[in-house]
Amino acid sequence: MVASNVGGIPTQVIDGQNGFLHDPEDYAGFSKSILKLLKDEELRKRMGKAGKEHATKNFLITRLVSDWLQLFKNLLHKK
């Protein structure tokens, strides 16, 4: 993934690990990162895998439900 370093995107894309982040006006940086991914299949695979793992761990509804259940459990045990 090649994305802008704005809003909530940096919580989803970790620069250099599962994609590349650039300031919105950094056209040269975007171009460089896109070409790097196009030329390096292993890098694409590695970043794709890392992106999937990051999304699964941090953003899927099942993970969020698990967090809520754990919070409720902790609150109930404090009484």
Secondary structure in CASP SS format (residue, H / E / C, confidence):
PFRMAT SS
TARGET T0000
AUTHOR 0000-0000-0000
METHOD secondary structure of the structure
MODEL  1
M C 1.00
V E 1.00
A E 1.00
S E 1.00
N C 1.00
V C 1.00
G C 1.00
G C 1.00
I H 1.00
P H 1.00
T H 1.00
Q H 1.00
V C 1.00
I C 1.00
D E 1.00
G C 1.00
Q C 1.00
N C 1.00
G E 1.00
F E 1.00
L E 1.00
H E 1.00
D C 1.00
P C 1.00
E C 1.00
D C 1.00
Y H 1.00
A H 1.00
G H 1.00
F H 1.00
S H 1.00
K H 1.00
S H 1.00
I H 1.00
L H 1.00
K H 1.00
L H 1.00
L H 1.00
K H 1.00
D C 1.00
E H 1.00
E H 1.00
L H 1.00
R H 1.00
K H 1.00
R H 1.00
M H 1.00
G H 1.00
K H 1.00
A H 1.00
G H 1.00
K H 1.00
E H 1.00
H H 1.00
A H 1.00
T H 1.00
K H 1.00
N H 1.00
F C 1.00
L C 1.00
I H 1.00
T H 1.00
R H 1.00
L H 1.00
V H 1.00
S H 1.00
D H 1.00
W H 1.00
L H 1.00
Q H 1.00
L H 1.00
F H 1.00
K H 1.00
N H 1.00
L H 1.00
L H 1.00
H H 1.00
K C 1.00
K C 1.00
END
